[in-house]
């Protein structure tokens, strides 16, 4: 099981700075998701920037979320 998200900070260009339970900080690029179905809503910066950590993952106000394993495995070290 991969570490879970404990904090998230939105960055420019639809990227997220993630802090995981093991204290690793990584960058996750959401831009490739913005053309996929409901994820297109996140192209609105005001919605994108409302992201928050929730239950080991991340969530936006429209209840859109991403799998915590995807966040860990597909993010890059700073």
N, C-alpha and C positions, 0 to 999 in steps of 0.2 A: 504494500500500500504506500502510495506516495504521500509526502507531507501535504497538509491542507493549508489553505489561505487563511491568514489571520489579519491581513491589512491590504488595502488596495488604494492606489493613487492614480487618477487619470493623468495622462501625459499628452502632449501635442501629437498630432498625426495618428490619432486613434490607437495609441499604445497605453498599456497599463503597467505600472510598477507594482509588483506583487511581493508581499512578504509572506513567507511560509512558516509553518510551525517550527521548523528546524532552523529558523532565522536566516535562511537563504533569501536573497532578494534577486528577482528576475524580472525581465521585461517580456510582456506578452503583446503581440501585434494583432489587433482585432480587425485591421483594415481588410484582410482577405475574406472576412466573414460578411462584410457589409453588402455584398451582392446576393446573399443567401436568404431567401424568404423573409421571415420576421426580423432577422438581424439587420435588414436595411433600415429599420427605424433608428438604429444606433448611429446612422450617418448624421443625425441631428446632434451637434456638439452639446447642446443644452441637456439632452437626454443622456448622451454618452457619459458626460461628466458627473452624473448622479449615481454612478456605480458605487456599490458598497460591499464589504465582506459580509458573508452570511453563511453560517453553518458549514464552514470549511471551504466554501466556494465564493463566487461573486454573484451579485444580482443587481438588476436595474429596476426602477419603479414599475415598469410594464411587466414585471415578473419574468423577464428574460434572464436566463442564467447560462453558465458554461460548466461543463464537467470539471471537477477539481483535478482529475488525472490529466485531462487535456491541457489545463492551465500549467501544470507542472512540467509535463513532458514536452510541450510545444513552445515553452518560453525560453528566453536566452539569458544567460548570466550577464550582469551589467559590466 
